[in-house]
Amino acid sequence: MHIPSLAGRTIAITGATGGIGRVAAVELARAGAEVVLLVRDRSRAEATVAEIRAGSPSANVSYRLGDLALLADVRRLATELASDHPKLHVLLNNAGAYFASRELTSEGIERTWALNVLSPLLLSHLLVDRLRAGAPARIVNVASAAHKGQTLDFTDLEASRSYSGFRVYGRSKLALIMMTYELARRLEGSGITVNALHPGFVATGFGRNNPGATGRVLAALEFLFARRPAHGARTSVYLAGSPEVEGISGRYFADERPIRSSAASLDPAARARLWPLLCARAGIAPDTLPPPPVRPEAPGPPTNLTRPASG
């Protein structure tokens, strides 16, 4: 992956011990960035650090441990990261998962929603001052084409009445993209850009946390059809490090180019309705990041790369 030197830049990556997150950590550290892994498993974290240092002996890499599905852990990780780093240049929200059966975290939140949506929102919110200090800075959210064809049930966002793993996963990624656009709008003019991406169907062990037939079927599909993690990580690395996207915000990318996300994700009324619900569930005051003044016109995400998006 050809990206310029990132010396002097600090990048935090969630879910960085496997799949595309691990590849992104290796590549961004190789480019000279200081990389902080925000991960759950100590042994996998140490193995990833060892891999990075084996390829780049002078790499500045460290890790912090926490369960990103728990908002209390997200808050603690953000506090620890902020205390050690007065400036942050990139937050790569890569962690995510699919759960075939409905599970609640110890905080009483549906696990898919907690990990795939609330965690990146809360972490971005808590680190926004460090990102402002490091501006120009970037927030990159790993979403999925699974959002297409989905709509949100605003009366039951956490699927307490009827649960389907794939439907809930797709809806979580739809919500993540909608949150990306709204956050980009609210951070307009701050020096922080916010973009989402689809990495493709990647051989990352996706869904193998699920027992029985579900895990076996996903493993077989991955073996037959999935792209390698090095391929899947390219757009994450591109959005984190490429000068080509400097100042570009409120977009959805695949294969290192902006594409149009679903019609549901582009609905401004739905995004306005979703934002306070997400903030309330994450324990954030919805106007902590107030939107910029309303413009005379209200364009959707632009289709070119010449100006930032308003969402």
Buried (B, 14 or more C-beta within 10 A) or exposed (E): BEBEEBEEBBBBBBBBBBBBBBBBBBBBBBBBBBBBBBBBBEEBBEBBBEBBBEEBEEBBBEBBBBBBBBBEBBBBBBEBBBEEBEBBBBBBBBBBBBBBEBEEBEEEBBBBBBBBBBBBBBBBBBBBEBBBBBBEBBBBBBBBBBBBEBBBEEEEBBBEEEBEBEBBBBBBBBBBBBBBBBBBBBBBEBBBBBBBBBBBBBBBBBBBEBEEEBBEEBBEBBEEEBBEBBBBBBBBBBBBBBEEBEEBBBBBBBEBEBEEBBEBBBBBEBBEEBBEBBBEBBBBEBEEBEBEEEEEEEEBBBEEEEEBBBB
